[in-house]
Amino acid sequence: MSLTQLGALLTGADESRRWRLIAEFLEEYRWEPLGTRWGLLAAEPSGTGDEHWDVFLAALAEHLAARDGRGAPSWAESRSLRQLWFPFNTPAARMDALVHAPAAFRRRGVYVAAQELGVA
């Protein structure tokens, strides 16, 4: 699954389904050969109808590209939030995200702890 396909699937989905789709994308991405991963991130996904998730996809693209030793796709640079967003909004999750959010997410105003991306 590419990030553009993931974005299309996130459109109109409820929160629970969105996290299941993200988990599926991340699992598939892990199994892809390093040489083909960039192709899954390079194309800009269409808007999901929710700015939070559009920015989340940009942060995810940058985060995964950085883990693979690459820079963020150019489309991701312009996406960021004006107000901080905590997808997991409990006091403990907020504190964990403030401390452990990956840089690609933090700089865009999305605060999600790195371990949430592993078990999304």
N, C-alpha and C positions, 0 to 999 in steps of 0.2 A: 504494500500500500504506500502511495506517495503522500506527501503532506497536502497536496491539492485534493486528493481523494479524501483524506482525513477531514479537511475543512468542509467539504461538501457533506460528509456524514454528520458532522457536528451541527450543521444548520438545522434548527428546529428540534434537536434532540434535548431530552431533559438532562439534568446534571449527572445523574447516575449513569445514564447511557454514554454521555460524553466521556466520563472517566474510564468506562470500560473500553471505549473506542481508542482512547489515548493509550491505555495499557496494551491493547492489541497492536497498535502502531509501533509502540516501543519494543515489544517483543519481536515483531517481524523485522524491525530495523536492526536489532542486535544480531540477527541471523544472516543479514545481507553481507556479502563480501564488501570489504572496505572500498574497493574500486567502484561499486555501484551505488553506494550510499548517497553521494553528492547528488545524483540524479533524482533521488527521492525528496530532496530539500530545495533544489534550485528554482523550481517554478513557483510563482506567487499564487497562493490559494485565494479563491474568491472570498468575499466577506461572508461571515457566518450569520450576520444579522445582530451580532453582539460584539461590541468593541473589545470587551474583556477577552473574549476567546480569539478574536483576530490578533490581538497583541500577544496572547499566550502562544499562538502558532509561530509568530515571529521569534519570540524568545526561545521556543523549543527548537526551531531551525538553527538559531545561532548556537545554542547550547550543544546540540548534537554535532554540528559542524566543528565546533571548537574541540570537542572530545576526539574528533577524527583528525585534528591538526589542520583544519581549514578555517577560513574566515566566514562570517555570516553571508548568506545570500544578499545581494544588493537590495532586493525588495523588502527585506526585514528591517533595514535601517530606519525607515520613516515611521515605524509603528511603535507607539508608546502611549501610556496612560497619563493623564494629568493628575489623577488621584490614585493613591495606592489601592491595590486590590488583593485581598486574601481569599483565594478560592476555598480554603478550609478555614472557616471563620469561628474557631473556638479560641478561648484565651491561650490554651496550651499550644494549639497549632499556629496561632499568630506569633507567639514568642519563638517557637521553633523555626518558623519561616523567616523571621527577622534575623535570626542568627545564621541559618543554613541555606537560605535561598541562593541558587547559583547566580553568578554575576549577570548572565544574559537576561535573567528574569528580573533581578533587582533593578538594573538600570532602566528597565521599561516600566517599573512600578507594579510588577506582578510578584507577589511574595508567596512562594510555595517552596517548602523544604525539599531538598534534593531527594530524600528518601521517599517522598510522595511520588516522585517521578518513577521510582523503581517499583512501586507497588500500586500505581494509579489504577 
